[in-house]
């Protein structure tokens, strides 16, 4: 539950920065099924852009999914650090 909320927040945050519609990947763990050794394998996921009930199929390489996840985690860490800094000041 918490991971899906975090994923939605991170997607919205990144979409706001890039101006692109936010796409939230399902909280399932398809990355675990894909071998970490094959970064060029295409992985498709169902996603629903924020503000619509219509879904879309998003296909990217495993390396791209890993990069997106790393960016989301970085953005969340930065927001948490900013929140902690604002509370102390």
N, C-alpha and C positions, 0 to 999 in steps of 0.2 A: 504494500500500500504506500509506504513512505517513498520507495524508489520510484513508483509511478508519478507521485506528486513532484518529486525532485526532477524527473525527466520532463514533465510538462513545464515546470518553471524554467528549466534550462533552455528548452526549445523556444519558449516565449521570449526569453531574454535574448537569445541569439537572433531570433527573427526580428526583434525590435532594432537590433544593431545593424542588421544587413538589409532590412526592408523586405525580406522574403517572408512568405507565409510560414508560420510555424508548423512543423510536422513532428508529431509525437509518435515514437516507435512503441509498440506494445511492450509491457514490462516483462514479457517472456524472455527466456535466455537462449535465443537461437545462436548466439555467438559461441556458446559452450559446445554446441553440436558441430560447429565448424572447426576444423583443425587450425590451430594458430600458425602452423607452418605454411599454409596455403593462403597468403594474403591477397592473391589475385582472383580467388573464387568469387563469383557473383552471388550475392545474398539478397533476396527480395523480402520485404516486410510490408505488411498492411499498415497504413497510417491514415489518420484523419486530420487534415489541417484545422487549426483553431477556428471556430466560428461556423463550422459546417458539419453535417452528419454524414456527408458523402465521403467515402473512403477513397484512398488512392494506393496504388502499389508502387513502392519505391525500391528500385534495384540499384545497389552499389556494390563495390568490391568490399571484401572483409576489411581491408586496410582503411578504406574510406569510413566504414562504420566505426572502426577503432578510433580513428582520428576525431570523428564527431563526438564519440563518447568522451574522449580525453578533453576536448574543448568544453563540453558540458560540465565535466567535473571541475575543470579549472575555473569556469565562470561561477559555479556554486561556491567553491572555496573562496574566491575573491569577494563574493557577496557576503559570505559569512564573516570574513575578516573585516570588511567594511562595517558590517553591523556591530561587531565587537568593538571596533575602534570608535564608532559613534556613541555607543553606550558608555564607554569609559571617559569620553571627553566631555 
